[in-house]
């Protein structure tokens, strides 16, 4: 039902399901807030109303009310910027600042901190008004991916909402009482000992630096400046459609050529493309799918390119560990090939090669340290993982004028890719890429239509049917771990009958990864990044992984055939049941 009310002397009519905050946005009125997080596209809102920064004055009411949790009513008269509301808003910010470190210049979130911005917007420039005891808590740097700094937590509970309601991991909660309350894992255990998947979505929504990624920037600079090291870099497909945002370029701009030039400017010895390794992943996953299909193997087969959902299934669905593909993720495959095939071709000692992955994801940092992904010589496939944000930081540090760079091409041998490798960056892309190859191998005939557009979409859970020859195959897809849970539970109950499934942990897939530019993962932003991914695919001369000449050469010269003994040794892995905590 619609209601009519007045806000700042403007009369508007909106549904009675709107809060004052939502209604204000409809007429261009900005009400500041810290804790509010409207994940409308994920059907979730952080309704903690804990920061009280959005207080407004309602005529006839004794107390100010939070705009984020107060619903509109017929005939109400709201003032968002009355003297009383503004003074209260300032007071709430000043109280938050009284228990918050003020070392902004050296803070990880400097210039990206919402608290810092609101403090500036509210004109709080004359020091901290309220002085007293501050809560100091130990930093948790136990994991390879995420750092928790509870001292900088403002108890907004955004991370809880993302972790518990959207991703359904249940890792973060309020711990302690009163002044000593912090947000963390149960019993304040180290994050590394919890069931955290390191998807990084909590980091993406944290308004301060209470949650940040483990930085690998220092290690990469050291490697680049070591004359005894050969430093190779690879870039994930979703990086090229998000990196430009860090330099105020239009959302969804494909900056592939500029990105390659920028990486060379930083001093990398070779600049390669993870899309090449995505094509390699397609070859192995398609072969595995065909073997399961024709040999009576376990179905459905789940794609296993996302390390966050792999850890999710290891903890929460260990009975289904025979369902995921045994293929490593593309960047890990790249590392394995770089330290064997590439090293052999170029006469380089593998121990001197440093592989750096530029990824949209924090879970890749954790994945790179998994013992299962080491060689027999105990060399990690990937040595360092940088997020999109970290790469942008390095480019700014080096003074690279990114928007004005001339475009350059990837280096050969490990740099050529098909359109199939490109679409790995968005939900539905991995399974579509695999099906392009699997269909042709099963039928022995070229595809009449390269795209499987029925596999595309932005619904969190969806299914589609494709035809392989004259047989229908049912495909399931999910992004977001909460949606993955629903899909996996339906498989456990025997309700869902699929031949193949793709799962990605983040909104929209890797385009919405936890390491992408700070929280801009709105539906519109994701749609523009996604459109750029598919446009890149359409522009490719080669659109099927098995037609990539460099991939054909790799098998002819080194691997033998998809699914061969050597391919399994280098490109496949295993998963382990993990404790439910």
VOLO-724681 format. One record per residue (C-alpha): x, y, z. Coordinates in steps of 0.2 Angstrom, whole numbers, padded with zeros to 4 digits, always signed. Last residue first. Example, Ala and Ser with C-alpha at 12.3 -4.5 7.8 and 13.67 -1.06 7.14 Angstrom:
<sites>
+0068-0005+0036 +0062-0022+0039 
</sites>
This chain:
<sites>
+0167-0129+0069 +0163-0143+0056 +0181-0150+0053 +0187-0152+0036 +0185-0166+0023 +0199-0165+0010 +0200-0161-0008 +0211-0168-0021 +0222-0160-0036 +0223-0160-0054 +0234-0150-0066 +0252-0157-0064 +0250-0175-0060 +0234-0177-0069 +0241-0169-0085 +0256-0180-0084 +0245-0196-0082 +0234-0190-0097 +0217-0182-0094 +0219-0171-0109 +0232-0177-0120 +0251-0178-0122 +0256-0165-0109 +0272-0159-0116 +0274-0155-0134 +0258-0160-0142 +0248-0155-0127 +0256-0138-0125 +0255-0135-0144 +0236-0138-0144 +0235-0125-0130 +0245-0113-0139 +0235-0116-0155 +0218-0112-0145 +0205-0122-0154 +0202-0133-0139 +0197-0118-0129 +0183-0112-0141 +0181-0094-0145 +0195-0090-0157 +0195-0074-0167 +0190-0065-0150 +0178-0050-0152 +0163-0060-0145 +0173-0065-0129 +0178-0048-0125 +0160-0042-0127 +0155-0056-0115 +0167-0049-0102 +0162-0031-0105 +0144-0036-0102 +0148-0044-0086 +0157-0028-0080 +0142-0018-0084 +0130-0030-0076 +0141-0030-0060 +0141-0011-0059 +0122-0010-0061 +0118-0024-0049 +0129-0015-0035 +0146-0023-0032 +0154-0006-0029 +0162-0010-0012 +0180-0007-0014 +0187-0011-0031 +0189-0030-0033 +0197-0041-0020 +0181-0048-0013 +0175-0054-0030 +0160-0046-0039 +0167-0049-0057 +0173-0066-0051 +0155-0073-0050 +0139-0062-0051 +0140-0060-0032 +0154-0070-0025 +0156-0089-0021 +0155-0096-0038 +0146-0113-0042 +0144-0122-0058 +0135-0138-0059 +0134-0153-0072 +0123-0167-0076 +0109-0161-0065 +0095-0170-0055 +0090-0159-0040 +0079-0167-0027 +0090-0181-0021 +0091-0173-0004 +0110-0171-0005 +0107-0162-0022 +0094-0150-0015 +0106-0147+0000 +0120-0143-0013 +0109-0130-0022 +0103-0122-0006 +0120-0120+0000 +0127-0113-0016 +0114-0100-0015 +0120-0095+0002 +0138-0096-0005 +0135-0083-0018 +0133-0088-0036 +0124-0103-0042 +0122-0113-0058 +0113-0130-0062 +0114-0138-0079 +0102-0151-0086 +0107-0160-0102 +0096-0165-0116 +0101-0178-0129 +0100-0176-0148 +0117-0170-0150 +0122-0162-0134 +0106-0151-0131 +0106-0138-0117 +0094-0136-0102 +0095-0122-0090 +0096-0119-0071 +0096-0104-0060 +0101-0099-0043 +0108-0081-0039 +0099-0074-0054 +0111-0064-0064 +0110-0073-0081 +0119-0084-0093 +0117-0103-0096 +0103-0100-0108 +0115-0090-0119 +0125-0105-0124 +0135-0096-0136 +0145-0105-0150 +0130-0108-0161 +0131-0122-0175 +0144-0131-0164 +0156-0141-0174 +0153-0160-0175 +0161-0175-0166 +0146-0176-0155 +0155-0179-0139 +0170-0169-0142 +0160-0154-0150 +0149-0154-0135 +0163-0155-0122 +0172-0140-0129 +0158-0127-0129 +0151-0136-0114 +0167-0132-0104 +0166-0113-0109 +0148-0112-0104 +0151-0121-0087 +0165-0108-0083 +0155-0093-0089 +0139-0096-0079 +0143-0083-0067 +0157-0071-0074 +0176-0071-0075 +0177-0088-0084 +0170-0079-0099 +0187-0074-0105 +0194-0092-0106 +0180-0097-0118 +0184-0082-0129 +0200-0090-0133 +0218-0087-0126 +0236-0083-0131 +0247-0078-0117 +0257-0093-0111 +0267-0096-0127 +0267-0077-0132 +0268-0062-0121 +0252-0052-0119 +0249-0037-0130 +0251-0019-0127 +0239-0003-0126 +0247+0014-0125 +0245+0021-0107 +0235+0036-0104 +0223+0029-0091 +0237+0021-0081 +0248+0035-0078 +0261+0024-0069 +0268+0033-0054 +0276+0018-0046 +0266+0020-0030 +0250+0022-0040 +0253+0007-0050 +0257-0003-0034 +0240+0003-0027 +0231-0002-0042 +0239-0019-0041 +0233-0021-0023 +0215-0016-0027 +0214-0029-0041 +0220-0042-0029 +0238-0048-0028 +0243-0066-0026 +0261-0072-0023 +0270-0088-0026 +0259-0098-0037 +0262-0117-0041 +0271-0119-0024 +0288-0128-0025 +0289-0142-0013 +0300-0152-0025 +0285-0164-0028 +0275-0149-0033 +0264-0139-0021 +0245-0138-0023 +0240-0150-0010 +0250-0140+0003 +0237-0126+0001 +0247-0109+0001 +0241-0103-0016 +0223-0107-0011 +0224-0095+0004 +0229-0080-0007 +0216-0086-0020 +0203-0084-0007 +0205-0066-0007 +0198-0064-0025 +0198-0053-0040 +0216-0060-0045 +0232-0054-0051 +0243-0070-0050 +0262-0068-0047 +0273-0083-0052 +0291-0082-0046 +0304-0093-0056 +0321-0096-0049 +0316-0113-0042 +0310-0118-0059 +0328-0116-0066 +0326-0108-0083 +0331-0117-0099 +0317-0108-0109 +0307-0123-0115 +0310-0132-0099 +0304-0117-0088 +0289-0115-0098 +0284-0133-0097 +0288-0136-0079 +0287-0120-0068 +0275-0111-0079 +0264-0126-0082 +0261-0128-0063 +0259-0109-0061 +0246-0109-0075 +0237-0123-0068 +0236-0114-0051 +0229-0098-0060 +0216-0109-0069 +0209-0118-0053 +0215-0136-0051 +0205-0149-0059 +0198-0163-0048 +0180-0159-0053 +0168-0158-0038 +0156-0172-0035 +0167-0184-0024 +0168-0171-0010 +0149-0172-0008 +0149-0181+0009 +0161-0167+0015 +0146-0154+0013 +0150-0140+0026 +0169-0140+0029 +0175-0146+0012 +0160-0139+0003 +0165-0121+0009 +0183-0124+0006 +0179-0128-0012 +0167-0113-0012 +0181-0101-0008 +0193-0109-0020 +0183-0105-0035 +0188-0115-0051 +0180-0132-0045 +0167-0135-0058 +0154-0147-0051 +0151-0164-0059 +0133-0170-0057 +0137-0185-0058 +0149-0198-0052 +0156-0209-0065 +0147-0221-0077 +0160-0221-0090 +0152-0211-0103 +0146-0196-0092 +0161-0197-0080 +0174-0198-0094 +0165-0184-0104 +0165-0173-0088 +0183-0177-0085 +0188-0173-0103 +0178-0156-0102 +0186-0152-0086 +0204-0155-0093 +0202-0145-0109 +0192-0132-0100 +0206-0130-0087 +0218-0127-0101 +0207-0113-0109 +0207-0106-0091 +0226-0107-0091 +0226-0096-0107 +0213-0084-0099 +0226-0083-0084 +0235-0072-0097 +0254-0069-0097 +0266-0054-0094 +0284-0058-0094 +0299-0051-0085 +0288-0040-0073 +0296-0023-0071 +0281-0012-0065 +0280-0004-0083 +0278-0021-0090 +0263-0023-0078 +0256-0006-0084 +0257-0011-0103 +0248-0027-0100 +0234-0017-0090 +0233-0004-0104 +0230-0018-0116 +0217-0027-0106 +0207-0011-0100 +0190-0017-0104 +0179-0003-0097 +0165-0009-0086 +0163+0006-0075 +0170+0022-0084 +0188+0026-0079 +0191+0034-0062 +0208+0026-0060 +0202+0012-0048 +0187+0009-0060 +0200+0005-0074 +0204-0011-0064 +0187-0018-0065 +0185-0026-0083 +0203-0032-0085 +0203-0040-0068 +0188-0051-0072 +0198-0062-0084 +0212-0066-0071 +0230-0059-0075 +0246-0068-0075 +0263-0062-0069 +0280-0070-0072 +0295-0065-0062 +0312-0072-0066 +0322-0071-0050 +0341-0068-0049 +0341-0050-0052 +0329-0047-0036 +0320-0031-0038 +0304-0038-0045 +0305-0051-0031 +0306-0038-0018 +0292-0028-0025 +0281-0044-0025 +0285-0048-0007 +0280-0031-0002 +0264-0031-0011 +0258-0047-0004 +0245-0039+0007 +0234-0049+0018 +0217-0042+0015 +0207-0030+0026 +0194-0031+0040 +0193-0019+0054 +0200-0006+0041 +0184+0004+0041 +0167+0003+0031 +0168-0017+0030 +0158-0022+0014 +0172-0029+0003 +0181-0036+0018 +0166-0046+0023 +0164-0052+0005 +0182-0058+0006 +0178-0076+0000 +0191-0082+0013 +0181-0098+0016 +0180-0096+0035 +0177-0112+0044 +0187-0107+0059 +0205-0111+0064 +0213-0098+0052 +0201-0085+0058 +0209-0086+0076 +0197-0090+0089 +0187-0076+0097 +0176-0088+0106 +0166-0089+0090 +0173-0080+0076 +0174-0061+0076 +0165-0045+0080 +0170-0036+0096 +0162-0032+0113 +0174-0026+0127 +0164-0010+0130 +0148-0020+0134 +0150-0039+0132 +0161-0052+0123 +0160-0058+0105 +0147-0052+0092 +0147-0064+0077 +0157-0069+0062 +0159-0087+0055 +0141-0092+0051 +0145-0097+0033 +0128-0092+0026 +0135-0082+0012 +0121-0069+0012 +0114-0071+0030 +0129-0076+0040 +0144-0068+0032 +0136-0053+0023 +0126-0049+0038 +0140-0052+0050 +0152-0041+0040 +0139-0027+0040 +0138-0028+0059 +0141-0009+0062 +0151-0013+0077 +0164+0001+0074 +0179-0011+0072 +0196-0002+0071 +0202-0011+0087 +0195-0027+0080 +0209-0028+0067 +0206-0044+0057 +0217-0048+0043 +0211-0059+0029 +0220-0070+0016 +0234-0081+0023 +0226-0083+0039 +0233-0080+0057 +0234-0061+0055 +0222-0058+0070 +0226-0041+0078 +0224-0040+0097 +0212-0028+0104 +0213-0010+0111 +0197-0002+0118 +0199+0016+0121 +0198+0024+0138 +0193+0043+0138 +0192+0058+0127 +0176+0065+0119 +0178+0080+0107 +0191+0072+0096 +0200+0085+0086 +0195+0101+0078 +0190+0095+0060 +0173+0087+0062 +0165+0095+0046 +0152+0083+0044 +0158+0078+0027 +0176+0075+0033 +0170+0064+0047 +0158+0055+0035 +0173+0052+0023 +0184+0045+0037 +0170+0034+0044 +0167+0027+0026 +0186+0023+0024 +0192+0022+0006 +0204+0037+0007 +0215+0028+0020 +0208+0010+0021 +0225+0002+0025 +0228+0015+0038 +0245+0025+0038 +0238+0042+0036 +0222+0038+0046 +0231+0035+0062 +0216+0041+0072 +0212+0025+0081 +0194+0023+0085 +0185+0024+0102 +0182+0043+0103 +0179+0043+0084 +0163+0033+0087 +0157+0046+0100 +0161+0060+0088 +0151+0052+0074 +0136+0050+0086 +0138+0068+0092 +0139+0074+0074 +0122+0065+0070 +0114+0072+0085 +0119+0090+0080 +0113+0087+0063 +0096+0080+0069 +0093+0094+0081 +0098+0108+0069 +0086+0100+0056 +0094+0091+0042 +0083+0075+0039 +0066+0083+0044 +0051+0071+0042 +0033+0075+0043 +0022+0059+0044 +0005+0060+0035 +0004+0041+0031 +0018+0032+0038 +0036+0028+0032 +0046+0014+0040 +0060+0018+0053 +0075+0006+0051 +0087+0016+0040 +0080+0033+0046 +0085+0030+0064 +0073+0040+0075 +0075+0056+0085 +0065+0056+0101 +0050+0065+0107 +0039+0062+0091 +0027+0075+0085 +0036+0080+0069 +0049+0067+0065 +0068+0072+0067 +0081+0061+0058 +0095+0050+0065 +0106+0042+0051 +0122+0041+0061 +0114+0030+0074 +0128+0017+0071 +0119+0002+0077 +0103+0001+0065 +0106-0017+0064 +0096-0019+0048 +0109-0025+0036 +0098-0028+0021 +0096-0044+0011 +0087-0050-0005 +0104-0052-0014 +0100-0039-0026 +0094-0028-0012 +0110-0029-0003 +0106-0013+0006 +0120-0010+0019 +0117+0002+0033 +0130+0003+0047 +0138+0019+0042 +0124+0031+0037 +0122+0048+0030 +0105+0054+0024 +0106+0060+0006 +0090+0067-0001 +0088+0064-0020 +0069+0061-0020 +0070+0042-0021 +0084+0042-0009 +0074+0049+0004 +0061+0035+0003 +0075+0022+0006 +0081+0031+0021 +0064+0034+0028 +0061+0016+0026 +0050+0009+0012 +0037-0005+0014 +0023+0008+0015 +0026+0010-0004 +0030+0028-0009 +0021+0045-0011 +0030+0061-0009 +0027+0078-0002 +0043+0089-0001 +0045+0100+0014 +0061+0091+0020 +0051+0075+0020 +0032+0075+0019 +0021+0060+0018 +0010+0050+0007 +0008+0031+0009 +0006+0018-0004 +0000+0000+0000 
</sites>
